Amino acid sequence: MKFRNLLLILLLAVTFQVEAQQPTLLPQFTFYKLDGKPFSNNDIKQGKKNLFILFDCTCEHCQRESKNLNANYAKFKDINIYMITMDEGYIIPQFFNSYAKGLNTKPNVLVLQDKKRMFIPTFLPKQYPSMYLYSSAGKLLMYQSGDGGVKKLMTVVGK
């Protein structure tokens, strides 16, 4: 009986969290570079828009959107791109080699791991991939999730 009550509480919490609004100001965070070093708000390159993308290496939508981002990279070259995953380090290079070859080596792209699983409760994404475009001042300009996000972002990044 206790297990059922706990399950019901967790289900309700998840349901209400999904309905929550994405943060309109860039939240405080700490993720990790692939070499294990921490990366936080204090490490963001200043003076540019910032695009945060939550992705999963096995997600077909993430694979398509990463491929589309790579194909349209020229439109995003003046934006800091932070690609965040909860995946283990060994699978990440394989993801980029298969779906977005070279994107992870671009000068404005940084791949980060969410080792402490803080992205979801902090940014409140609805599904994979989730994309958050913030101004250089940290104000949310656009949130997009699922398929088609890169195309929609292209209409905003040039403004």
Backbone as CSV, one residue per row, in Angstrom:
resi,resn,N_x,N_y,N_z,CA_x,CA_y,CA_z,C_x,C_y,C_z
1,MET,0.819,-1.199,0.000,0.000,0.000,0.000,0.864,1.265,0.000
2,LYS,1.933,1.258,0.804,2.817,2.416,0.846,3.453,2.661,-0.517
3,PHE,3.787,1.569,-1.211,4.401,1.700,-2.531,3.438,2.381,-3.506
4,ARG,2.160,2.024,-3.453,1.158,2.644,-4.336,1.033,4.132,-4.046
5,ASN,1.007,4.490,-2.781,0.908,5.904,-2.409,2.132,6.678,-2.895
6,LEU,3.295,6.091,-2.732,4.521,6.737,-3.196,4.496,6.893,-4.710
7,LEU,4.059,5.865,-5.397,3.970,5.914,-6.858,2.998,6.999,-7.299
8,LEU,1.864,7.127,-6.643,0.881,8.153,-6.962,1.455,9.546,-6.736
9,ILE,2.154,9.736,-5.629,2.765,11.036,-5.336,3.805,11.383,-6.398
10,LEU,4.636,10.429,-6.764,5.646,10.678,-7.799,4.998,11.011,-9.137
11,LEU,3.943,10.300,-9.492,3.239,10.557,-10.740,2.644,11.962,-10.753
12,LEU,2.027,12.369,-9.661,1.467,13.713,-9.572,2.561,14.774,-9.649
13,ALA,3.681,14.541,-8.974,4.793,15.499,-9.002,5.323,15.671,-10.420
14,VAL,5.477,14.568,-11.120,5.970,14.636,-12.497,4.956,15.349,-13.379
15,THR,3.690,15.063,-13.198,2.640,15.700,-13.991,2.651,17.206,-13.794
16,PHE,2.732,17.658,-12.546,2.737,19.094,-12.293,4.022,19.749,-12.769
17,GLN,5.122,19.042,-12.690,6.389,19.599,-13.142,6.386,19.800,-14.652
18,VAL,5.777,18.884,-15.395,5.710,19.001,-16.844,4.928,20.244,-17.242
19,GLU,3.944,20.611,-16.417,3.134,21.783,-16.718,3.817,23.090,-16.302
20,ALA,4.921,23.000,-15.598,5.614,24.189,-15.133,6.233,24.952,-16.301
21,GLN,6.432,26.238,-16.098,7.033,27.094,-17.111,8.549,26.931,-17.122
22,GLN,9.133,27.067,-18.296,10.585,27.058,-18.390,11.095,28.363,-17.777
23,PRO,12.289,28.330,-17.197,12.812,29.539,-16.547,13.047,30.659,-17.560
24,THR,12.541,31.855,-17.248,12.690,32.995,-18.153,14.058,33.649,-18.024
25,LEU,14.750,33.380,-16.924,16.130,33.826,-16.750,17.003,32.588,-16.626
26,LEU,18.195,32.664,-17.161,19.108,31.521,-17.133,19.360,31.100,-15.688
27,PRO,18.981,29.871,-15.347,19.176,29.412,-13.960,20.640,29.111,-13.648
28,GLN,20.945,29.053,-12.372,22.281,28.639,-11.941,22.433,27.148,-12.230
29,PHE,23.601,26.766,-12.710,23.830,25.361,-13.035,25.298,25.028,-12.914
30,THR,25.579,23.748,-12.799,26.930,23.213,-12.930,26.815,21.893,-13.669
31,PHE,27.439,21.840,-14.840,27.538,20.618,-15.615,29.024,20.284,-15.701
32,TYR,29.368,19.272,-16.470,30.768,18.845,-16.515,31.242,18.669,-17.950
33,LYS,32.432,19.228,-18.210,33.064,19.013,-19.508,33.421,17.533,-19.622
34,LEU,33.717,17.093,-20.820,34.021,15.681,-21.018,35.313,15.257,-20.322
35,ASP,36.162,16.226,-19.961,37.367,15.894,-19.197,37.098,15.847,-17.686
36,GLY,35.827,16.042,-17.296,35.439,15.953,-15.896,35.454,17.263,-15.135
37,LYS,35.946,18.332,-15.745,36.005,19.622,-15.062,34.627,20.277,-15.046
38,PRO,34.286,20.935,-13.924,32.968,21.575,-13.834,32.863,22.780,-14.763
39,PHE,31.638,23.050,-15.198,31.325,24.196,-16.044,30.025,24.789,-15.507
40,SER,30.066,26.075,-15.138,28.884,26.720,-14.557,28.584,28.026,-15.277
41,ASN,27.582,28.731,-14.776,27.204,30.032,-15.330,28.407,30.969,-15.428
42,ASN,29.294,30.890,-14.463,30.461,31.778,-14.432,31.407,31.533,-15.607
43,ASP,31.292,30.374,-16.253,32.201,30.023,-17.342,31.656,30.351,-18.731
44,ILE,30.444,30.853,-18.803,29.841,31.176,-20.100,30.607,32.316,-20.748
45,LYS,30.857,32.178,-22.052,31.495,33.255,-22.808,30.501,34.402,-22.924
46,GLN,30.925,35.563,-22.484,30.048,36.725,-22.417,29.876,37.400,-23.782
47,GLY,28.785,38.154,-23.915,28.557,38.988,-25.085,27.859,38.300,-26.240
48,LYS,27.429,37.067,-26.073,26.751,36.334,-27.143,25.478,35.699,-26.610
49,LYS,24.581,35.375,-27.537,23.424,34.567,-27.179,23.927,33.171,-26.817
50,ASN,23.152,32.473,-25.995,23.531,31.145,-25.528,22.415,30.153,-25.808
51,LEU,22.772,29.081,-26.504,21.819,28.033,-26.838,22.168,26.790,-26.030
52,PHE,21.229,26.358,-25.195,21.383,25.147,-24.401,20.498,24.079,-25.012
53,ILE,21.089,22.926,-25.313,20.338,21.827,-25.911,20.507,20.586,-25.041
54,LEU,19.397,20.099,-24.517,19.405,18.834,-23.789,19.146,17.737,-24.812
55,PHE,20.070,16.769,-24.889,19.915,15.688,-25.849,20.267,14.354,-25.214
56,ASP,19.807,13.305,-25.865,20.113,11.937,-25.470,20.663,11.237,-26.707
57,CYS,21.766,10.556,-26.557,22.440,9.937,-27.703,21.584,8.894,-28.423
58,THR,20.638,8.288,-27.733,19.812,7.247,-28.351,18.474,7.777,-28.859
59,CYS,18.224,9.048,-28.682,16.959,9.669,-29.082,16.980,10.002,-30.572
60,GLU,16.039,9.452,-31.324,15.988,9.700,-32.772,15.735,11.167,-33.085
61,HIS,14.902,11.829,-32.278,14.639,13.255,-32.487,15.923,14.062,-32.277
62,CYS,16.674,13.699,-31.257,17.942,14.376,-30.961,18.941,14.165,-32.096
63,GLN,18.963,12.976,-32.628,19.862,12.669,-33.746,19.515,13.527,-34.953
64,ARG,18.234,13.627,-35.283,17.808,14.442,-36.435,18.086,15.924,-36.212
65,GLU,17.769,16.418,-35.018,17.972,17.836,-34.742,19.463,18.196,-34.715
66,SER,20.299,17.306,-34.204,21.751,17.556,-34.202,22.288,17.574,-35.627
67,LYS,21.798,16.677,-36.445,22.197,16.649,-37.856,21.770,17.947,-38.545
68,ASN,20.564,18.412,-38.253,20.060,19.655,-38.832,20.854,20.860,-38.331
69,LEU,21.198,20.869,-37.065,22.019,21.947,-36.506,23.379,21.973,-37.190
70,ASN,23.966,20.816,-37.386,25.262,20.729,-38.048,25.171,21.225,-39.493
71,ALA,24.114,20.839,-40.206,23.933,21.247,-41.603,23.713,22.753,-41.721
72,ASN,23.158,23.376,-40.699,22.881,24.813,-40.710,23.786,25.581,-39.749
73,TYR,24.947,25.021,-39.488,25.859,25.592,-38.499,26.173,27.063,-38.772
74,ALA,26.295,27.461,-40.025,26.660,28.840,-40.365,25.716,29.853,-39.717
75,LYS,24.465,29.494,-39.537,23.495,30.403,-38.932,23.651,30.486,-37.413
76,PHE,24.404,29.553,-36.840,24.568,29.496,-35.390,26.006,29.791,-34.944
77,LYS,26.872,30.168,-35.870,28.296,30.304,-35.546,28.605,31.453,-34.585
78,ASP,27.683,32.407,-34.457,27.906,33.531,-33.549,27.183,33.367,-32.216
79,ILE,26.769,32.145,-31.923,26.050,31.837,-30.684,26.847,30.796,-29.912
80,ASN,26.911,30.930,-28.601,27.500,29.883,-27.768,26.512,28.719,-27.724
81,ILE,26.960,27.536,-28.089,26.096,26.359,-28.090,26.605,25.385,-27.038
82,TYR,25.731,25.068,-26.089,26.052,24.122,-25.039,25.127,22.916,-25.197
83,MET,25.705,21.788,-25.539,24.940,20.563,-25.731,25.122,19.698,-24.495
84,ILE,24.023,19.464,-23.782,24.072,18.793,-22.492,23.390,17.432,-22.586
85,THR,24.060,16.420,-22.035,23.519,15.066,-22.022,23.755,14.412,-20.673
86,MET,22.890,13.471,-20.347,23.082,12.666,-19.144,23.776,11.350,-19.486
87,ASP,24.105,11.161,-20.758,24.737,9.923,-21.207,26.162,9.787,-20.682
88,GLU,26.631,8.543,-20.692,28.008,8.242,-20.290,28.972,8.763,-21.366
89,GLY,30.173,9.096,-20.953,31.157,9.704,-21.836,31.542,8.884,-23.049
90,TYR,31.536,7.561,-22.931,32.003,6.730,-24.035,31.098,6.790,-25.265
91,ILE,29.817,7.081,-25.106,28.888,7.064,-26.231,28.796,8.417,-26.946
92,ILE,29.237,9.480,-26.303,29.078,10.829,-26.851,29.848,11.024,-28.159
93,PRO,31.141,10.663,-28.256,31.836,10.826,-29.542,31.188,10.010,-30.665
94,GLN,30.692,8.845,-30.326,30.019,7.993,-31.306,28.761,8.692,-31.840
95,PHE,28.027,9.369,-30.969,26.841,10.121,-31.375,27.201,11.171,-32.415
96,PHE,28.229,11.967,-32.122,28.612,13.028,-33.050,29.185,12.462,-34.344
97,ASN,29.974,11.423,-34.280,30.513,10.808,-35.501,29.417,10.268,-36.394
98,SER,28.341,9.788,-35.808,27.251,9.197,-36.582,26.239,10.210,-37.083
99,TYR,25.937,11.253,-36.305,24.809,12.128,-36.643,25.166,13.588,-36.890
100,ALA,26.263,14.064,-36.377,26.626,15.474,-36.536,28.140,15.605,-36.544
101,LYS,28.754,14.953,-37.502,30.218,14.859,-37.561,30.861,16.246,-37.541
102,GLY,31.711,16.455,-36.563,32.461,17.699,-36.444,31.770,18.793,-35.656
103,LEU,30.492,18.663,-35.393,29.781,19.706,-34.649,30.400,19.911,-33.273
104,ASN,30.763,18.836,-32.623,31.328,18.916,-31.271,32.722,19.532,-31.227
105,THR,33.352,19.743,-32.382,34.691,20.344,-32.415,34.664,21.806,-32.868
106,LYS,33.481,22.331,-33.137,33.366,23.741,-33.538,33.765,24.627,-32.357
107,PRO,34.352,25.811,-32.654,34.872,26.658,-31.566,33.815,27.184,-30.599
108,ASN,32.585,27.274,-31.019,31.528,27.803,-30.151,30.610,26.719,-29.592
109,VAL,30.975,25.462,-29.777,30.163,24.343,-29.299,30.896,23.638,-28.159
110,LEU,30.177,23.446,-27.062,30.746,22.739,-25.918,29.765,21.646,-25.500
111,VAL,30.262,20.430,-25.454,29.446,19.294,-25.022,29.671,19.104,-23.528
112,LEU,28.573,19.011,-22.796,28.637,18.897,-21.340,27.824,17.698,-20.870
113,GLN,28.248,17.141,-19.755,27.512,16.043,-19.135,26.790,16.551,-17.891
114,ASP,25.582,16.075,-17.727,24.786,16.390,-16.550,24.900,15.209,-15.592
115,LYS,26.048,15.108,-14.952,26.334,13.958,-14.092,25.459,13.897,-12.851
116,LYS,24.993,15.040,-12.389,24.174,15.070,-11.172,22.679,15.137,-11.482
117,ARG,22.338,15.005,-12.769,20.930,14.974,-13.192,20.163,16.208,-12.724
118,MET,20.734,17.394,-12.948,20.116,18.637,-12.493,19.420,19.412,-13.606
119,PHE,19.680,19.073,-14.865,19.087,19.844,-15.960,17.559,19.799,-15.902
120,ILE,17.000,18.610,-15.782,15.540,18.453,-15.841,14.835,19.217,-14.715
121,PRO,15.222,19.071,-13.447,14.516,19.849,-12.422,14.826,21.348,-12.453
122,THR,15.912,21.730,-13.093,16.292,23.144,-13.137,15.669,23.865,-14.331
123,PHE,15.748,23.276,-15.528,15.260,23.914,-16.744,13.822,23.503,-17.113
124,LEU,13.335,22.399,-16.569,11.978,21.907,-16.779,11.630,21.614,-18.245
125,PRO,12.453,20.819,-18.916,12.135,20.483,-20.312,10.906,19.571,-20.384
126,LYS,10.247,19.602,-21.557,9.072,18.763,-21.762,9.430,17.444,-22.428
127,GLN,10.430,17.457,-23.307,10.835,16.240,-24.001,12.207,16.450,-24.626
128,TYR,12.751,15.388,-25.172,14.037,15.457,-25.890,13.788,15.751,-27.353
129,PRO,14.675,16.452,-28.002,15.622,17.399,-27.406,14.876,18.641,-26.954
130,SER,15.437,19.331,-25.994,14.896,20.612,-25.547,15.958,21.670,-25.781
131,MET,15.517,22.785,-26.359,16.438,23.852,-26.748,16.000,25.162,-26.108
132,TYR,16.956,25.818,-25.489,16.708,27.080,-24.803,17.673,28.115,-25.366
133,LEU,17.145,29.150,-25.975,17.979,30.236,-26.471,17.849,31.410,-25.516
134,TYR,18.976,31.805,-24.926,19.019,32.921,-23.990,19.812,34.075,-24.591
135,SER,19.389,35.296,-24.270,20.132,36.479,-24.690,21.459,36.529,-23.952
136,SER,22.326,37.439,-24.362,23.611,37.586,-23.670,23.408,38.040,-22.229
137,ALA,22.256,38.623,-21.938,21.937,39.056,-20.582,21.256,37.949,-19.769
138,GLY,21.044,36.776,-20.374,20.468,35.652,-19.652,18.955,35.577,-19.676
139,LYS,18.308,36.296,-20.595,16.854,36.262,-20.694,16.439,35.252,-21.763
140,LEU,15.442,34.423,-21.444,14.963,33.416,-22.384,14.324,34.082,-23.599
141,LEU,14.859,33.767,-24.769,14.321,34.291,-26.022,13.381,33.294,-26.680
142,MET,13.717,31.996,-26.526,12.893,30.966,-27.149,13.149,29.627,-26.488
143,TYR,12.064,28.879,-26.318,12.156,27.491,-25.862,11.483,26.631,-26.914
144,GLN,12.118,25.521,-27.256,11.566,24.597,-28.245,11.923,23.181,-27.838
145,SER,11.011,22.252,-28.040,11.324,20.854,-27.747,10.800,19.967,-28.854
146,GLY,11.419,18.804,-28.979,11.009,17.836,-29.990,11.525,18.186,-31.369
147,ASP,10.902,17.598,-32.367,11.318,17.820,-33.761,11.020,19.249,-34.214
148,GLY,11.854,19.749,-35.119,11.634,21.053,-35.723,12.208,22.219,-34.972
149,GLY,12.851,21.966,-33.854,13.378,23.055,-33.039,14.451,23.879,-33.720
150,VAL,15.344,23.231,-34.434,16.437,23.957,-35.088,15.881,24.909,-36.144
151,LYS,14.924,24.452,-36.930,14.308,25.328,-37.955,13.657,26.537,-37.320
152,LYS,12.946,26.332,-36.229,12.288,27.447,-35.550,13.316,28.396,-34.934
153,LEU,14.399,27.839,-34.394,15.455,28.678,-33.820,16.124,29.547,-34.881
154,MET,16.236,29.037,-36.094,16.898,29.796,-37.168,16.175,31.103,-37.439
155,THR,14.873,31.163,-37.184,14.129,32.404,-37.410,14.417,33.440,-36.319
156,VAL,14.948,33.003,-35.179,15.184,33.896,-34.053,16.648,34.286,-33.900
157,VAL,17.573,33.410,-34.269,18.995,33.644,-33.980,19.554,34.852,-34.705
158,GLY,19.044,35.180,-35.853,19.577,36.310,-36.611,19.085,37.653,-36.140
159,LYS,18.117,37.659,-35.246,17.526,38.932,-34.791,18.347,39.581,-33.709
